[in-house]
Amino acid sequence: MGPGNMPPAIAEKLNKEINAVLRRPDIIARMQEMGLVATPMSLAETKQFLTNEAKVWGEATRKSNATVD
């Protein structure tokens, strides 16, 4: 995640470093303790995942008639 105008080289570097952290056994174990799964992804995979999640949760929100007070 970052600003839309982030230079591609910086986005790739951040992605590489984040994925390195997500592969660490201590991080994997801690995330599992919290019921999470560490899933390193490429930038393209991350974009697709977030696009899909926005659709899924957007629809769930609309169907639930949830509002912000």
Helices and strands as residue ranges (DSSP letters): H 8-22, H 25-33, H 43-64
